[in-house]
Amino acid sequence: MGFGRSNYAIRALVVAGLTVVATMLGACSQTTRQARTGTDGSEGPSFTAAVFYYDYDDVYISSVRNGLTGDLASQRIPYQEYDADHDQMTQNAQVDKAISNGADVLVVNIVNSGSAEKADVICRKAEHAGIPLIFFNRPIEEDGYEGVILDYYDNVAFVGTDSAEAGHLQGQMIGEYLTAHYDEVDLNGDGRISYALFKGEAANAEAIYRTKYSVEDANAVLASEGLPDLVYFDSSSVDKFQLDLTGSWTREAVEDYMMTDLMHYNEENGNMIELVIANSDAMAEGAISALQAFGYNLGTTGSTTIPVFGVDASEAGRQHVASGIMTGTVAQDAQAMADCICQMVQNAEDGQDLLHDMDSYPRDTEFDRERMVVLPYSIYVPDATDVSEATGVSEATDATEASEATDA
């Protein structure tokens, strides 16, 4: 049986004790792992990585997947991929299958985000099989129980982000944009900005913090300029957000919500949604699609643009920002995550600790989780390539026009 929430305090005490012992003994010795066969006796490559994704259809995760498969292929590391299709039981069974097939390292994008109990199930499978385990992207520990997994197991690591950082950056970006364009955004002239907010997943830490801080931090910036707080468009709403009930951060869910919202909240009724905040770029795309159906965010002369902010800096998100139909996004570097994971996999292949020679990667300093790599977010700024692709103007065309103008 796994440990329930009532056992977390005990686990935390054990972790603290192990930390003291580790400090007294110094660095642990490591054993070089030999090539293995599956528990069913089947022979396989000398080293194989098994990579598990919570959902292939997630836009950001698909970017990480593309980067990681490229990295593993370039390093000639055989790998097997598994899609849990948003089902934890399916993923657990896939882990069992990979172990029985002789996998040498497990790379897991867990389905049940922020659940130490669910993560512990997979940790014990890996520990029993004697193979290293890398979690990535989706948190594996609840708030208040930091370290119950990562400070307990010796051969487990996590690659992720500061869950709150994206929300803080998005809020800062929104606040700064509104202070510079307040009257332009205030379509009905009531002195307040009416916003819609779309949350990707109910219990996901990133979704929770993006939902919280995008508004709180934007309001703090507005207050510093003597401007009023944002107002949620539906005054009857208790939550002040609309949730993707599939938990998949989808474009489709937001497009459906927004189409319905705009039928009742619009300029004709004097209560138009004047700002859209989305937990991800895919969700932002859904809002833009609905807005365009109502004649907004067309990117044409005379078209009114409702500010839309997302997170991820996906390929589509970058082009939308560059073209002006989306206002801003926070970059989450999928390739950087893939590169970090691949380095850990290479360490496992070499029989080293997962974090060997990775001192340059930042760690979790808030809770001193040394086995948690924290990759930074940043506010996305369009580059020349994105602008060129978004506008359909090539660099060659620009150069030709510039030359013609000079000749003239």
Secondary structure, DSSP 8 states (H G I E B T S, - for coil): ----GGGHHHHHHHHHHHHHHHHHH-S-----------TT-----SS-EEEEES-TT-HHHHHHHHHHHHHHHHTT--EEEEE-TT-HHHHHHHHHHHHHTT-SEEEE--SSTT-HHHHHHHHHHHHHHT--EEEESS--S-TT-TTTTTTT-TTEEEEEE-TTHHHHHHHHHHHHHHHHHHHHH-TT-SSS-EEEEEES-SS-HHHHHHHHHHHHHHHHHHHHTT----EES-TT-SSSSEE-TTSS--HHHHHHHHHHHHHHSSTTTT----EEEESSHHHHHHHHHHHHHTT-S--STT-----EEEEE--HHHHHHHHHTSS-EEEE--HHHHHHHHHHHHHHHHTT--TTTT-TTS-EETTTTEEEEEEE--EE----HHHHHHHHT--HHHHHHHHHHHHH-
